[in-house]
Amino acid sequence: MSKLARHKRPETAFLFLDLINNLTQHRRAFFADDTRALADNICRFGLLDPLIVVRFTRDLAQEYVDLINQFYKTDHRLSEMRSDPCGNFLIVLSGERRLRAHWLVWESGCSSCRETYGQEEPGKCWQRHFGLRKVGERWVGKTIESRVYTDLSAIEAIDIQLSGNSYVPPKEQEMIETYSLQFFIKKKMNPKLTVAEFARSVGKAPDTMRGYFRVISLPEAIYGYYQQGFISLGIAQELAFLKDQGENDLEFWAMRAIISKMKVDVFHQKVREHLRKRTQTILEIFEEGSSEEMKKLFVRKTVAKEMVADLHTGNLYWRQVLRLFEEGKLGRRDSPFSEGSPVRLYRKNIDLIRDKVLPHLAQFFPKEALAEIEETLRRVDLTAAKLEEGQTVLAAQNA
């Protein structure tokens, strides 16, 4: 735990699952089988480690949301979060997997109960294992043991959140973002903190940490290639090095690495050769002439590769989600659709296609094809409106 927050003392409480908000954290990859195994373990042995939760006033909650949105480029809104009867906001800082596991037990039961009793109505398995707990003067169900902080600032809360989520290593990209956010928070607490001091405090070499920070400072589009797995960390670090050397055409360097599936050591040699011979063009370095048509070819291939990969990923994603719902491994609360109001994302996609993409396509597509696309967008728009209406009703019911 951080030095700044060490004097803070959380209180133990049983909190209603419905009142706990879960916002974007550095660990975003959760696997249904892992959550199922944890749920079964909790039903068998009980919850060994309580959740770590902060209770914020509205103003502090807004400050926390603003920080999260700023760093993760998310769009969380206080209006979409649940508040307790006093108007405060409970946000989980550590224990998201445990919270998901509890929701899974409530929604669809543990594996043992499912094998013995089949699919039961929500709460049956929960009552069998956990029974009722006393909250105030009442005996209630659907609660989870938590350690609740009530005197933290938004910065302190994020610091505790980062410190308490390091025992299960997230994937590489998420870890880099974690270290960057953690350094940002620590630097706010101690402006004199150096990268070397921070690196040693988390068990990393200073040069490794500086490399991480250079990667995350890449232009958004280039960093996006790394996030999506089109380029490796080594390639991203080479691109960051090029950026530090004043190279402006990073986009083309990244595309060249993607199309050629270039190894890091080969790419490293090309970068160093380019820096030694600044008068040569990139294409000459790669021994492919200097034709503008060649550049356009690389662009077309890169865009096409991204599009095809995204389409395949989307198809696999939907098939997996539907399978998990059918098998009872996902319920309403642990569904990927229950967070962050995905309806708004659909709406943004609709607006982007209608307002930006279609006017561009008008010069390529026949009028009949454009009319068909517009009709499809109109139908999707109506569906999104119905979903938004349903979310508003659900939010009112949970308030």
Buried (B, 14 or more C-beta within 10 A) or exposed (E): EBEBBEEBEBEEBBBBBBBBBBBBBBBEEEEBEBBBEBBBBBBEEEBEEBBBBBBBEEEBBBBBBEBBBEBBEEBBEBEBBBBBEEEBBBBBBBBBBBBBBBBBBBBBBBBBBBEEEEEBEBBEBBEBBBEEBEBEEEEEBBBBBBBBBBEBBBBBBBBBBBBBBBEEEBEEBBBBBBBBBBBBBBBEBEEEBEBEEBBEEBEBEBEEBBBBBBBBEBEEEBBBBBBEEBBBBBBBBBBBBBBEEEBEEBBBBBBBBBBBEBEBEEBBEBBEEBBEEEEEBBBEBBEBEEEEEEBEBBBEEBEEBBEEEEEEEEEEEEEEBEEBBEEBBBBEBBBEEBBBBBBBEBBEBBEEBBEEEBEEEEEEBEEEEBEEBEEEBEEBBEEBEEBBEEBEEEBEEEE
